[in-house]
Amino acid sequence: MDYKLFRAINLLSGRSAPVDVLMIFLSKKIRYVYILVLILMWFRNEHYRRVSWNAVVSSGITLFLHTLVNIFYFKPRPFAKRRVGILIPSKTDSSFPSKHTLLACAVSTSIILYDRFLGSIMWILSVLTGFSRIWLGHHYPSDIIGSAIMASMTSMAVGKTTGKFMDERTQN
């Protein structure tokens, strides 16, 4: 099932140059949007500074988990085992978890816990980032879904330990 869904998405790559360019942009450059949002949040006010800090902490923890998982588990990337369309080169490290998706979802979840509107926009970008990784032939859908779950759980745990969630603004 994982390979069939991967194949259905990946077979679409290479058919439309504008869509391919968008997917490459989402995969390679969207991280700068996340960084810019976090910087702007940091300088907005104390509330958003806390959100930004939680996102950075969540990202750090997910990177640590990524390293830990890769020590004990290796899953070959789709192009390493099969003939698939690849739009841009990729590393040959483990396919699971997807670092791009981990970081995007860690930041998005941290933000959505405090600001539904901005967090929803960021989550849409996270979904598109994960989808782009499949489109490019670098990850299976299960890699993306597992990464999103791992990052979201990490961000929720960080948010829970700070004791502050979305209702904070309405109580002040």
BELVENNOR-V546387 format. One record per backbone hydrogen bond with DSSP energy under -0.5 kcal/mol. NH is the residue of the N-H (numbers start at 1). CO is the residue of the C=O. If there is no record, write none. Layout:
NH | CO
NH | CO
//
This chain:
5 | 1
6 | 2
7 | 3
8 | 4
9 | 5
10 | 6
11 | 7
12 | 9
13 | 10
15 | 12
20 | 16
21 | 17
22 | 18
23 | 19
24 | 20
25 | 21
26 | 22
27 | 23
28 | 24
29 | 25
30 | 25
32 | 29
33 | 30
34 | 30
35 | 31
36 | 32
37 | 33
38 | 34
39 | 35
40 | 36
41 | 37
42 | 38
43 | 39
44 | 40
44 | 41
45 | 41
49 | 45
50 | 46
51 | 47
52 | 48
53 | 49
54 | 50
55 | 51
56 | 52
57 | 53
58 | 54
59 | 55
60 | 56
61 | 57
62 | 58
63 | 59
64 | 60
65 | 61
66 | 62
67 | 63
68 | 64
69 | 65
70 | 66
71 | 67
72 | 68
73 | 69
79 | 137
80 | 77
81 | 77
81 | 78
82 | 78
84 | 82
87 | 136
95 | 75
98 | 143
99 | 97
102 | 98
103 | 99
104 | 100
105 | 101
106 | 102
107 | 103
108 | 104
109 | 105
110 | 106
111 | 107
112 | 108
113 | 109
114 | 111
115 | 111
119 | 115
120 | 116
121 | 117
122 | 118
123 | 119
124 | 120
125 | 121
126 | 122
127 | 123
128 | 124
129 | 125
130 | 126
131 | 127
132 | 128
133 | 129
134 | 130
135 | 131
136 | 132
137 | 134
138 | 133
139 | 133
143 | 140
144 | 140
145 | 141
146 | 142
147 | 143
148 | 144
149 | 145
150 | 146
151 | 147
152 | 148
153 | 149
154 | 150
155 | 151
156 | 152
157 | 153
158 | 154
159 | 155
160 | 156
161 | 157
162 | 158
163 | 159
163 | 160
164 | 159
166 | 113
168 | 165
169 | 166
171 | 167
172 | 168
//
